[in-house]
Amino acid sequence: MTTASSSTPTVHLDPAVQSVGHMLRRRVAATPDRRAYSFPTEDGSWDVVTWAQLGIQAAEVGAGLVSLGVQPEDRVAIASTTRYEWVLTNYGIMDASAATVTVYPTTISDDVQFILDDSDTKVVFVEDAGQLAKITGLRDQLPKVEHVVLMTGRIPEGTDTSWVLTMLDLRHRGVLALRGNPALVDERVDATTMEHLATLIYTSGT
């Protein structure tokens, strides 16, 4: 029989860091001018975002979600490939103290409908017009989804804009919300604890 060594290191958790939102806020404060992400742009060049810039953008997304009525632990889905906007959206969801639901972009419509309905998703972020069409085609089967946010590109003509808005629209809503209450995101983050749900991931066998 083996026993644990008395020299086994103990990991002490910082009680001030209760969530991803807390971690992001601390990192922004520690290294605001350091590069956080580099990513390719549509013209083939590369863009760079510092931690300070990411903190501002994520706060705009988070405050925008709050302005849409998103409450702590409400489910917010992301249907997108790996890209900077995915990361930004996830941080924004954490800033709102909501929970991210991941939707793989190649998931068929029936499975998307199941995931969004089963998770009680309230807002869905979609990468492009193709993902938007998948969600709008399911609208009658998604009574719990209140808003869809298009992360890139323009909203196609004929789309019901009472239900669909762009990422820029959402961030603008966030800017206005933060002007009204500059502490809005900090209040959400401060109220988040380790017991709050952060992410739901549906596997292929679900």
C-alpha positions as CSV (number, residue, x, y, z in Angstrom):
1,M,0.0,0.0,0.0
2,T,1.3,3.4,-0.8
3,T,0.6,6.6,1.1
4,A,0.8,10.2,0.0
5,S,4.1,11.8,0.8
6,S,4.1,14.5,3.4
7,S,6.0,16.6,1.0
8,T,3.2,16.6,-1.6
9,P,2.7,20.3,-2.4
10,T,-0.5,21.9,-1.5
11,V,-2.1,24.3,-4.0
12,H,-3.7,27.3,-2.3
13,L,-6.5,28.9,-4.2
14,D,-6.7,32.7,-4.0
15,P,-10.1,33.5,-2.5
16,A,-10.2,36.7,-4.4
17,V,-10.3,34.8,-7.7
18,Q,-13.7,33.2,-8.0
19,S,-14.3,33.1,-11.7
20,V,-12.9,33.6,-15.2
21,G,-14.2,37.2,-14.9
22,H,-12.0,37.7,-11.9
23,M,-9.0,36.2,-13.6
24,L,-9.5,38.4,-16.7
25,R,-9.8,41.5,-14.6
26,R,-6.6,40.7,-12.6
27,R,-4.7,40.0,-15.8
28,V,-5.8,43.3,-17.4
29,A,-4.6,45.1,-14.3
30,A,-1.3,43.3,-14.2
31,T,-0.2,43.5,-17.8
32,P,-2.5,46.0,-19.6
33,D,-0.1,46.7,-22.5
34,R,1.0,43.2,-23.1
35,R,-0.3,41.3,-26.2
36,A,-3.2,39.1,-25.4
37,Y,-4.1,37.8,-28.8
38,S,-2.9,37.9,-32.4
39,F,-5.2,36.8,-35.2
40,P,-5.5,37.0,-39.0
41,T,-7.8,39.6,-40.6
42,E,-9.8,39.4,-43.8
43,D,-7.2,41.3,-45.8
44,G,-4.5,38.7,-44.9
45,S,-2.7,40.8,-42.3
46,W,-2.5,40.2,-38.6
47,D,-4.2,42.2,-35.8
48,V,-3.0,42.4,-32.2
49,V,-5.2,43.0,-29.1
50,T,-3.6,43.9,-25.7
51,W,-5.1,42.8,-22.4
52,A,-6.4,46.3,-21.8
53,Q,-8.2,46.3,-25.1
54,L,-9.6,42.8,-24.5
55,G,-10.8,43.9,-21.1
56,I,-12.7,46.9,-22.6
57,Q,-14.2,44.8,-25.5
58,A,-15.2,42.0,-23.2
59,A,-16.9,44.4,-20.8
60,E,-18.9,45.9,-23.7
61,V,-20.1,42.4,-24.7
62,G,-20.9,41.6,-21.1
63,A,-22.8,44.8,-20.5
64,G,-24.5,44.3,-23.8
65,L,-25.8,40.9,-22.7
66,V,-27.0,42.4,-19.4
67,S,-28.9,45.1,-21.4
68,L,-30.6,42.2,-23.2
69,G,-31.8,40.8,-19.9
70,V,-29.2,38.1,-19.4
71,Q,-29.1,37.1,-15.7
72,P,-26.3,35.2,-13.8
73,E,-26.1,31.6,-15.0
74,D,-28.4,32.2,-17.9
75,R,-27.2,30.1,-20.9
76,V,-25.6,31.9,-23.8
77,A,-24.5,29.8,-26.8
78,I,-21.6,30.2,-29.2
79,A,-21.9,28.6,-32.7
80,S,-18.5,29.4,-34.3
81,T,-15.2,28.0,-35.4
82,T,-12.1,29.0,-33.4
83,R,-11.5,32.7,-33.9
84,Y,-10.8,35.9,-31.8
85,E,-14.5,36.7,-31.7
86,W,-15.2,33.3,-30.0
87,V,-12.7,34.2,-27.3
88,L,-14.1,37.7,-26.9
89,T,-17.7,36.4,-26.7
90,N,-16.7,33.9,-24.0
91,Y,-15.0,36.5,-21.9
92,G,-18.1,38.7,-22.3
93,I,-20.3,35.9,-21.2
94,M,-18.1,35.4,-18.1
95,D,-18.3,39.2,-17.4
96,A,-22.0,39.0,-17.4
97,S,-21.8,36.0,-15.0
98,A,-23.7,33.9,-17.5
99,A,-22.8,30.4,-18.7
100,T,-21.4,29.5,-22.1
101,V,-23.0,26.7,-24.2
102,T,-20.7,25.5,-26.9
103,V,-22.2,24.5,-30.3
104,Y,-19.8,23.0,-32.9
105,P,-20.3,24.8,-36.2
106,T,-20.8,21.6,-38.2
107,T,-23.5,20.3,-35.8
108,I,-26.7,19.4,-37.8
109,S,-29.8,21.4,-37.2
110,D,-31.7,18.7,-35.2
111,D,-28.8,18.5,-32.8
112,V,-28.4,22.3,-32.6
113,Q,-32.1,22.5,-31.7
114,F,-31.7,19.9,-29.0
115,I,-28.7,21.6,-27.4
116,L,-30.2,25.0,-27.4
117,D,-33.5,23.9,-26.1
118,D,-32.2,21.4,-23.5
119,S,-29.7,24.0,-22.1
120,D,-32.4,26.7,-21.9
121,T,-30.2,29.0,-24.0
122,K,-31.4,32.6,-24.0
123,V,-28.9,34.2,-26.5
124,V,-27.0,32.6,-29.4
125,F,-23.9,34.0,-30.9
126,V,-23.4,32.8,-34.5
127,E,-20.2,33.2,-36.5
128,D,-21.6,34.1,-40.0
129,A,-24.6,34.2,-42.3
130,G,-24.4,30.4,-42.7
131,Q,-24.7,29.8,-38.9
132,L,-27.4,32.5,-38.7
133,A,-29.5,30.8,-41.4
134,K,-29.3,27.5,-39.4
135,I,-30.6,29.2,-36.3
136,T,-33.3,31.3,-38.0
137,G,-34.5,28.2,-39.7
138,L,-35.1,26.7,-36.3
139,R,-36.8,29.7,-34.8
140,D,-40.3,28.1,-34.3
141,Q,-38.5,25.3,-32.5
142,L,-36.5,27.6,-30.2
143,P,-39.0,29.4,-28.0
144,K,-36.5,30.0,-25.2
145,V,-34.0,31.8,-27.5
146,E,-34.7,35.6,-27.3
147,H,-31.8,37.0,-29.3
148,V,-29.2,36.0,-31.9
149,V,-26.0,37.9,-32.3
150,L,-24.1,37.8,-35.6
151,M,-20.4,37.9,-34.9
152,T,-19.1,38.8,-38.4
153,G,-20.6,40.3,-41.5
154,R,-23.9,42.0,-42.1
155,I,-27.4,40.8,-41.3
156,P,-28.9,39.5,-44.6
157,E,-31.9,41.5,-46.0
158,G,-35.2,40.2,-44.9
159,T,-33.9,39.0,-41.5
160,D,-36.1,39.9,-38.5
161,T,-33.9,42.4,-36.7
162,S,-36.1,42.4,-33.6
163,W,-34.5,39.0,-33.0
164,V,-31.1,39.4,-34.6
165,L,-28.4,42.0,-34.0
166,T,-24.7,42.3,-34.9
167,M,-21.8,42.1,-32.5
168,L,-21.2,45.8,-33.1
169,D,-24.8,46.5,-32.2
170,L,-24.4,44.5,-29.0
171,R,-21.2,46.2,-28.0
172,H,-22.8,49.6,-28.6
173,R,-25.6,48.6,-26.3
174,G,-22.9,47.6,-23.8
175,V,-21.2,51.0,-24.1
176,L,-24.5,52.8,-23.4
177,A,-25.2,50.5,-20.4
178,L,-21.7,51.2,-19.0
179,R,-22.2,54.9,-19.4
180,G,-25.3,54.6,-17.3
181,N,-23.6,52.4,-14.7
182,P,-19.8,52.2,-15.1
183,A,-19.6,49.5,-12.3
184,L,-22.1,47.2,-14.1
185,V,-19.6,44.5,-15.2
186,D,-17.6,44.8,-11.9
187,E,-20.8,44.2,-10.0
188,R,-21.6,41.1,-12.0
189,V,-18.0,39.7,-11.6
190,D,-17.9,40.5,-7.9
191,A,-21.1,38.6,-7.3
192,T,-19.8,35.5,-9.2
193,T,-18.5,32.6,-7.1
194,M,-17.0,29.2,-7.8
195,E,-20.4,27.7,-7.4
196,H,-21.8,29.5,-10.4
197,L,-22.1,27.5,-13.7
198,A,-19.5,28.6,-16.3
199,T,-19.8,26.3,-19.3
200,L,-22.0,23.5,-20.7
201,I,-20.4,21.2,-23.3
202,Y,-22.6,18.6,-25.1
203,T,-20.6,15.7,-26.4
204,S,-21.3,13.7,-29.5
205,G,-22.8,11.0,-27.3
206,T,-25.2,13.2,-25.4
